[in-house]
C-alpha cells in the first residue's frame, strides 16, 4: 500500500484502469463503462459501479477487485457501491474497449440507439466479413450470442447492444 495521507481522483482512475472484467480479462472496468463515479474525501474513496446487467455473476469479484485496487493505490478506506441508475448500456464501452473486445475475438456491440441490430449480420471480429449467421441467441452469458463466419469459418461471440 502507498503511504500517502491523501489520494487524488486521477490516481484512483489510474488504479481502476488496472482492474479487468473477470469474464473478459482483456478489458478494464473503466473501458467497459462499469465505473459510474468516483468520490475522494481525504484518504477515503467511494466508487460507484453499474453492472452490465442486474444478474451479473461477476459483480462480487468486480466489487472486491475495485476495492483492492483503490486501497493499493493509497486510500485508507474504500467503499464500492452498486448503482443501477442510470442503468449500464453498451454505449458506455469506450472506443479503446471496443477495440480490445474485437482483438479478443468478441464482436463489439453496435450503438444501441442506432437501429435494431441484425443479429444475423454481425461483422466477424476476425476477418470483418458480414457473411455471418447467428447460431445461438445466448452465449456463455446473457449479454452475448454465438455466431459463425462463413468467410473465415470461425465461430465467435457477439456482445449484444443493451
Contact map, one row per residue, 1 for C-alpha under 8 A:
111000000000000000000000000000000000000000000000000000000000000000000011110000000000000000000000000000000000000000000000000000000000000000000000000000000000000000
111100000000000000000000000000000000000000000000000000000000000000000001110000000000000000000000000000000000000000000000000000000000000000000000000000000000000000
111110000000000000000000000000000000000000000000000000000000000000000000010000000000000000000000000000000000000000000000000000000000000000000000000000000000000000
011111100000000000000000000000000000000000000000000000000000000000000000010000000000000000000000000000000000000000000000000000000000000000000000000000000000000000
001111100000000000000000000000000000000001100000000000000000000000000000010000000000000000000000000000000000000000000000000000000000000000000000000000000000000000
000111110000000000000000000000000000000001110000000000000000000000000000011000000000000000000000000000000000000000000000000000000000000000000000000000000000000000
000111111011000000000000000000000000000101110000000000000000000000000000111000000000000000000000000000000000000000000000000000000000000000000000000000000000000000
000001111111000000000000000000000000000100000000000000000000000000000000000000000000000000000000000000000000000000000000000000000000000000000000000000000000000000
000000111111100000000000000000000000011100000000000000000000000000000000000000000000000000000000000000000000000000000000000000000000000000000000000000000000000000
000000011111110000000000000000000000000000000000000000000000000000000000000000000000000000000000000000000000000000000000000000000000000000000000000000000000000000
000000111111111000000000000000000000000000000000000000000000000000000000100000000000000000000000000000000000000000000000000000000000000000000000000000000000000000
000000111111111100000000000000000000010000000000000000000000000000000100100000000000000000000000000000000000000000000000000000000000000000000000000000000000000000
000000001111111110000000000000000000010000000000000000000000000000000000000000000000000000000000000000000000000000000000000000000000000000000000000000000000000000
000000000111111111000000000000000000000000000000000000000000000000000000000000000000000000000000000000000000000000000000000000000000000000000000000000000000000000
000000000011111111100000000000000000000000000000000000000000000000001100100000000000000000000000000000000000000000000000000000000000000000000000000000000000000000
000000000001111111100000000111000000000000000000000000000000000001001100000000000000000000000000000000000000000000000000000000000000000000000000000000000000000000
000000000000111111110000000111100000000000000000000000000000000000000000000000000000000000000000000000000000000000000000000000000000000000000000000000000000000000
000000000000011111110000000100000000000000000000000000000000000000001000000000000000000000000000000000000000000000000000000000000000000000000000000000000000000000
000000000000001111111000000111000000000000000000000000000000010011001000000000000000000000000000000000000000000000000000000000000000000000000000000000000000000000
000000000000000011111101111110000000000000000000000000000000000000000000000000000000000000000000000000000000000000000000000000000000000000000000000000000000000000
000000000000000000111111111110010000000000000000000000000000010000000000000000000000000000000000000000000000000000000000000000000000000000000000000000000000000000
000000000000000000011111100000000000000000000000000000000100110000000000000000000000000000000000000000000000000000000000000000000000000000000000000000000000000000
000000000000000000001111100000000000000000000000000000000100000000000000000000000000000000000000000000000000000000000000000000000000000000000000000000000000000000
000000000000000000011111111000000000000000000000000000000000000000000000000000000000000000000000000000000000000000000000000000000000000000000000000000000000000000
000000000000000000011111111100000000000000000000000000000000000000000000000000000000000000000000000000000000000000000000000000000000000000000000000000000000000000
000000000000000000011001111100000000000000000000000000000000000000000000000000000000000000000000000110010000000000000000000000000000000000000000000000000000000000
000000000000000000011001111110110000000000000000000000000000000000000000000000000000000000000000100110000000000000000000000000000000000000000000000000000000000000
000000000000000111111000111111110000000000000000000000000000000000000000000000000000000000000000100000000000000000000000000000000000000000000000000000000000000000
000000000000000110111000001111111110000000000000000000000000000000000000000000000000000000000000000000000000000000000000000000000000000000000000000000000000000000
000000000000000110100000000111111110000000000000000000000000000000000000000000000000000000000000000000000000000000000000000000000000000000000000000000000000000000
000000000000000010000000001111111100000000000000000000000000000000000000000000000000000000001111100000000000000000000000000000000000000000000000000000000000000000
000000000000000000001000001111111100000000000000000000000000000000000000000000000000000000011100100000000000000000000000000000000000000000000000000000000000000000
000000000000000000000000000011111111000000000000000000000000000000000000000000000000000101011100000000000000000000000000000000000000000000000000000000000000000000
000000000000000000000000000011111111000000000000111100000000000000000000000000000000000100010000000000000000000000000000000000000000000000000000000000000000000000
000000000000000000000000000011001111110000000011110000000000000000000000000000000000000000000000000000000000000000000000000000000000000000000000000000000000000000
000000000000000000000000000000001111110000000011110000000000000000000000000000000010000000000000000000000000000000000000000000000000000000000000000000000000000000
000000000000000000000000000000000011111000000011100000000000000000000000000000000000000000000000000000000000000000000000000000000000000000000000000000000000000000
000000001001100000000000000000000011111100001111000000000000000000000000000000000000000000000000000000000000000000000000000000000000000000000000000000000000000000
000000001000000000000000000000000000111110001110000000000000000000000000000000000000000000000000000000000000000000000000000000000000000000000000000000000000000000
000000111000000000000000000000000000011111111100000000000000000000000000000000000000000000000000000000000000000000000000000000000000000000000000000000000000000000
000000000000000000000000000000000000001111111000000000000000000000000000000000000000000000000000000000000000000000000000000000000000000000000000000000000000000000
000011100000000000000000000000000000000111111000000000000000000000000000000000000000000000000000000000000000000000000000000000000000000000000000000000000000000000
000011100000000000000000000000000000000111111000000000000000000000000000011110000000000000000000000000000000000000000000000000000000000000000000000000000000000000
000001100000000000000000000000000000000111111100000000000000000000000000001111000000000000000000000000000000000000000000000000000000000000000000000000000000000000
000000000000000000000000000000000000011111111110000000000000000000000100001011100000000000000000000000000000000000000000000000000000000000000000000000000000000000
000000000000000000000000000000000000011100011111000000000000000000000000000001111000000000000000000000000000000000000000000000000000000000000000000000000000000000
000000000000000000000000000000000011111000001111100000000000000000000000000001111000000000000000000000000000000000000000000000000000000000000000000000000000000000
000000000000000000000000000000000011110000000111110000000000000000000000000000011110000000000000000000000000000000000000000000000000000000000000000000000000000000
000000000000000000000000000000000111100000000011111000000000001000000000000000011110000000000000000000000000000000000000000000000000000000000000000000000000000000
000000000000000000000000000000000111000000000001111100000000000000000000000000000111001100000000000000000000000000000000000000000000000000000000000000000000000000
000000000000000000000000000000000100000000000000111111010010000000000000000000000111000100000000000000000000000000000000000000000000000000000000000000000000000000
000000000000000000000000000000000100000000000000011111010000000000000000000000000000000111000000000000000000000000000000000000000000000000000000000000000000000000
000000000000000000000000000000000000000000000000001111110000000000000000000000000000000100000000000000000000000000000000000000000000000000000000000000000000000000
000000000000000000000000000000000000000000000000001111110000000000000000000000000000000000000000000000000000000000000000000000000000000000000000000000000000000000
000000000000000000000000000000000000000000000000000011111000000000000000000000000000000000000000000000000000000000000000000000000000000000000000000000000000000000
000000000000000000000000000000000000000000000000001111111110000000000000000000000000000000000000000000000000000000000000000000000000000000000000000000000000000000
000000000000000000000000000000000000000000000000000000111111000000000000000000000000000000000000000000000000000000000000000000000000000000000000000000000000000000
000000000000000000000110000000000000000000000000000000011111110000000000000000000000000000000000000000000000000000000000000000000000000000000000000000000000000000
000000000000000000000000000000000000000000000000001000011111111000000000000000000000000000000000000000000000000000000000000000000000000000000000000000000000000000
000000000000000000000000000000000000000000000000000000001111111100000000000000000000000000000000000000000000000000000000000000000000000000000000000000000000000000
000000000000000000000100000000000000000000000000000000000111111110000000000000000000000000000000000000000000000000000000000000000000000000000000000000000000000000
000000000000000000101100000000000000000000000000000000000111111111000000000000000000000000000000000000000000000000000000000000000000000000000000000000000000000000
000000000000000000000000000000000000000000000000100000000011111111100000000000011000000000000000000000000000000000000000000000000000000000000000000000000000000000
000000000000000000000000000000000000000000000000000000000001111111110000000000000000000000000000000000000000000000000000000000000000000000000000000000000000000000
000000000000000000100000000000000000000000000000000000000000111111111000000000000000000000000000000000000000000000000000000000000000000000000000000000000000000000
000000000000000100100000000000000000000000000000000000000000011111111100000000010000000000000000000000000000000000000000000000000000000000000000000000000000000000
000000000000000000000000000000000000000000000000000000000000001111111110000001110000000000000000000000000000000000000000000000000000000000000000000000000000000000
000000000000000000000000000000000000000000000000000000000000000111111111000000000000000000000000000000000000000000000000000000000000000000000000000000000000000000
000000000000001101100000000000000000000000000000000000000000000011111111100000000000000000000000000000000000000000000000000000000000000000000000000000000000000000
000000000001001100000000000000000000000000001000000000000000000001111111111001000000000000000000000000000000000000000000000000000000000000000000000000000000000000
100000000000000000000000000000000000000000000000000000000000000000111111111111000000000000000000000000000000000000000000000000000000000000000000000000000000000000
110000000000000000000000000000000000000000000000000000000000000000011111111000000000000000000000000000000000000000000000000000000000000000000000000000000000000000
110000100011001000000000000000000000000000000000000000000000000000001111111000000000000000000000000000000000000000000000000000000000000000000000000000000000000000
111111100000000000000000000000000000000000100000000000000000000000000111111100000000000000000000000000000000000000000000000000000000000000000000000000000000000000
000001100000000000000000000000000000000000111000000000000000000000000111111111000000000000000000000000000000000000000000000000000000000000000000000000000000000000
000000000000000000000000000000000000000000110000000000000000000000000010011111000000000000000000000000000000000000000000000000000000000000000000000000000000000000
000000000000000000000000000000000000000000111000000000000000000000000010001111100000000000000000000000000000000000000000000000000000000000000000000000000000000000
000000000000000000000000000000000000000000011110000000000000000000100110001111110000000000000000000000000000000000000000000000000000000000000000000000000000000000
000000000000000000000000000000000000000000001110000000000000000000100000000011111000000000000000000000000000000000000000000000000000000000000000000000000000000000
000000000000000000000000000000000000000000000111100000000000001001100000000001111100000000000000000000000000000000000000000000000000000000000000000000000000000000
000000000000000000000000000000000000000000000111100000000000001000000000000000111110000000000000000000000000000000000000000000000000000000000000000000000000000000
000000000000000000000000000000000000000000000001111000000000000000000000000000011111000000000000000000000000000000000000000000000000000000000000000000000000000000
000000000000000000000000000000000001000000000001111000000000000000000000000000001111111000000000000000000000000000000000000000000000000000000000000000000000000000
000000000000000000000000000000000000000000000000011000000000000000000000000000000111111100000000000000000000000000000000000000000000000000000000000000000000000000
000000000000000000000000000000000000000000000000000000000000000000000000000000000011111000000000000000000000000000000000000000000000000000000000000000000000000000
000000000000000000000000000000000000000000000000000000000000000000000000000000000011111100000000000000000000000000000000000000000000000000000000000000000000000000
000000000000000000000000000000000000000000000000010000000000000000000000000000000011111110000000000000000000000000000000000000000000000000000000000000000000000000
000000000000000000000000000000001100000000000000011110000000000000000000000000000001011111010000000000000000000000000000000000000000000000000000000000000000000000
000000000000000000000000000000000000000000000000000100000000000000000000000000000000001111110000000000000000000100000000000000000000000000000000000000000000000011
000000000000000000000000000000001000000000000000000100000000000000000000000000000000000111111000000000000000101100000000000000000000000000000000000000000000000111
000000000000000000000000000000000000000000000000000000000000000000000000000000000000000011111100000000000000001100000000000000000000000000000000000000000000000011
000000000000000000000000000000011100000000000000000000000000000000000000000000000000000111111100000000000000000000000000000000000000000000000000000000000000000000
000000000000000000000000000000111000000000000000000000000000000000000000000000000000000001111110110000000000000000000000000000000000000000000000000000000000000000
000000000000000000000000000000111000000000000000000000000000000000000000000000000000000000111111110000000000000000000000000000000000000000000000000000000000000000
000000000000000000000000000000100000000000000000000000000000000000000000000000000000000000001111111000000000000000000000000000000000000000000000000000000000000000
000000000000000000000000000000100000000000000000000000000000000000000000000000000000000000000111111100000000000000000000000000000000000000000000000000000000000000
000000000000000000000000001100110000000000000000000000000000000000000000000000000000000000001111111110000000000000000000000000000000000000000000000000000000000000
000000000000000000000000000000000000000000000000000000000000000000000000000000000000000000001111111111000001100000000000000000000000000000000000000000000000000000
000000000000000000000000000000000000000000000000000000000000000000000000000000000000000000000011111111100001000000000000000000000000000000000000000000000000000000
000000000000000000000000011000000000000000000000000000000000000000000000000000000000000000000001111111110000000000000000000000000000000000000000000000000000000000
000000000000000000000000011000000000000000000000000000000000000000000000000000000000000000000000111111111111000000000000000000000000000000000000000000000000000000
000000000000000000000000000000000000000000000000000000000000000000000000000000000000000000000000011111111111000000000000000011000000000000000000000000000000000000
000000000000000000000000000000000000000000000000000000000000000000000000000000000000000000000000001111111100000000000000000011000000000000000000000000000000000000
000000000000000000000000010000000000000000000000000000000000000000000000000000000000000000000000000111111100000000000000000000000000000000000000000000000000000000
000000000000000000000000000000000000000000000000000000000000000000000000000000000000000000000000000011111110000000000000000011000000000000000000000000000001100000
000000000000000000000000000000000000000000000000000000000000000000000000000000000000000000000000000011111111000000000000000010000000000000000000000000000001111000
000000000000000000000000000000000000000000000000000000000000000000000000000000000000000000000000000011001111100000000000011110000000000000000000000000000001111000
000000000000000000000000000000000000000000000000000000000000000000000000000000000000000000000000011011000111110000000000000000000000000000000000000000000000011100
000000000000000000000000000000000000000000000000000000000000000000000000000000000000000001000000010000000011111100000000000000000000000000000000000000000000011110
000000000000000000000000000000000000000000000000000000000000000000000000000000000000000000000000000000000001111101001000000000000000000000000000000000000000000110
000000000000000000000000000000000000000000000000000000000000000000000000000000000000000001100000000000000000111111100000000000000000000000000000000000000000000010
000000000000000000000000000000000000000000000000000000000000000000000000000000000000000011100000000000000000111111110000000000000000000000000000000000000000000011
000000000000000000000000000000000000000000000000000000000000000000000000000000000000000000000000000000000000001111100000000000000000000000000000000000000000000000
000000000000000000000000000000000000000000000000000000000000000000000000000000000000000000000000000000000000011111110000000000000000000000000000000000000000000000
000000000000000000000000000000000000000000000000000000000000000000000000000000000000000000000000000000000000001111111000000000000000000000000000000000000000000000
000000000000000000000000000000000000000000000000000000000000000000000000000000000000000000000000000000000000000101111100000000000000000000000000000000000000000000
000000000000000000000000000000000000000000000000000000000000000000000000000000000000000000000000000000000000010000111110000000000000000000000000000000000000000010
000000000000000000000000000000000000000000000000000000000000000000000000000000000000000000000000000000000000000000011111110000000000000000000000000000000000000000
000000000000000000000000000000000000000000000000000000000000000000000000000000000000000000000000000000000000000000001111110000000000110000000000000000000000000000
000000000000000000000000000000000000000000000000000000000000000000000000000000000000000000000000000000000000000000000111110000000001110000000000000000000000000000
000000000000000000000000000000000000000000000000000000000000000000000000000000000000000000000000000000000000000000000111111000000111100000000000000000000000000000
000000000000000000000000000000000000000000000000000000000000000000000000000000000000000000000000000000000010000000000111111100000101100000000000001000000000010000
000000000000000000000000000000000000000000000000000000000000000000000000000000000000000000000000000000000010000000000000111110011111000000000000000000000000000000
000000000000000000000000000000000000000000000000000000000000000000000000000000000000000000000000000000000010000000000000011111111111000000000000000010000001000000
000000000000000000000000000000000000000000000000000000000000000000000000000000000000000000000000000001101110000000000000001111110000000000000000000000000001000000
000000000000000000000000000000000000000000000000000000000000000000000000000000000000000000000000000001101000000000000000000111110000000000000000000000010100000000
000000000000000000000000000000000000000000000000000000000000000000000000000000000000000000000000000000000000000000000000000111111000000000000000000000110000000000
000000000000000000000000000000000000000000000000000000000000000000000000000000000000000000000000000000000000000000000000001111111100000000000000000000000000000000
000000000000000000000000000000000000000000000000000000000000000000000000000000000000000000000000000000000000000000000000001100111111000000000000000010100000000000
000000000000000000000000000000000000000000000000000000000000000000000000000000000000000000000000000000000000000000000000111100011111000000000000000010000000000000
000000000000000000000000000000000000000000000000000000000000000000000000000000000000000000000000000000000000000000000000101100001111100000000000000011100000000000
000000000000000000000000000000000000000000000000000000000000000000000000000000000000000000000000000000000000000000000001111100001111110000000000001111100000000000
000000000000000000000000000000000000000000000000000000000000000000000000000000000000000000000000000000000000000000000011110000000011111000000000001111000000000000
000000000000000000000000000000000000000000000000000000000000000000000000000000000000000000000000000000000000000000000011000000000001111110000000111100000000000000
000000000000000000000000000000000000000000000000000000000000000000000000000000000000000000000000000000000000000000000000000000000000111110000000111100000000000000
000000000000000000000000000000000000000000000000000000000000000000000000000000000000000000000000000000000000000000000000000000000000011111100000111000000000000000
000000000000000000000000000000000000000000000000000000000000000000000000000000000000000000000000000000000000000000000000000000000000011111100001110000000000000000
000000000000000000000000000000000000000000000000000000000000000000000000000000000000000000000000000000000000000000000000000000000000000111111111110000000000000000
000000000000000000000000000000000000000000000000000000000000000000000000000000000000000000000000000000000000000000000000000000000000000111111111110000000000100000
000000000000000000000000000000000000000000000000000000000000000000000000000000000000000000000000000000000000000000000000000000000000000001111101100000000000000000
000000000000000000000000000000000000000000000000000000000000000000000000000000000000000000000000000000000000000000000000000000000000000001111111000000000000000000
000000000000000000000000000000000000000000000000000000000000000000000000000000000000000000000000000000000000000000000000000000000000000001111111100000000000000000
000000000000000000000000000000000000000000000000000000000000000000000000000000000000000000000000000000000000000000000000000000000000000001101111100000000000001101
000000000000000000000000000000000000000000000000000000000000000000000000000000000000000000000000000000000000000000000000000000000000000011111111110000000000111100
000000000000000000000000000000000000000000000000000000000000000000000000000000000000000000000000000000000000000000000000000000000000011111110111111000000000111100
000000000000000000000000000000000000000000000000000000000000000000000000000000000000000000000000000000000000000000000000000000000000011111100001111100000011110000
000000000000000000000000000000000000000000000000000000000000000000000000000000000000000000000000000000000000000000000000010000000001111100000000111110000011110000
000000000000000000000000000000000000000000000000000000000000000000000000000000000000000000000000000000000000000000000000000000000001111000000000011111001111000000
000000000000000000000000000000000000000000000000000000000000000000000000000000000000000000000000000000000000000000000000000100001111100000000000001111111111000000
000000000000000000000000000000000000000000000000000000000000000000000000000000000000000000000000000000000000000000000000000000000011100000000000000111111100000000
000000000000000000000000000000000000000000000000000000000000000000000000000000000000000000000000000000000000000000000000000000101011000000000000000011111000000000
000000000000000000000000000000000000000000000000000000000000000000000000000000000000000000000000000000000000000000000000000001100000000000000000000011111100000000
000000000000000000000000000000000000000000000000000000000000000000000000000000000000000000000000000000000000000000000000000000000000000000000000000111111110000000
000000000000000000000000000000000000000000000000000000000000000000000000000000000000000000000000000000000000000000000000000001000000000000000000000111011111000000
000000000000000000000000000000000000000000000000000000000000000000000000000000000000000000000000000000000000000000000000000000000000000000000000011110001111100000
000000000000000000000000000000000000000000000000000000000000000000000000000000000000000000000000000000001110000000000000000110000000000000000000011110000111110000
000000000000000000000000000000000000000000000000000000000000000000000000000000000000000000000000000000001110000000000000000000000000000000100001111000000011111000
000000000000000000000000000000000000000000000000000000000000000000000000000000000000000000000000000000000111100000000000010000000000000000000001111000000001111100
000000000000000000000000000000000000000000000000000000000000000000000000000000000000000000000000000000000111100000000000000000000000000000000011100000000000111110
000000000000000000000000000000000000000000000000000000000000000000000000000000000000000001000000000000000001110000000000000000000000000000000011100000000000011111
000000000000000000000000000000000000000000000000000000000000000000000000000000000000000011100000000000000000111100001000000000000000000000000000000000000000001111
000000000000000000000000000000000000000000000000000000000000000000000000000000000000000011100000000000000000000100000000000000000000000000000010000000000000000111
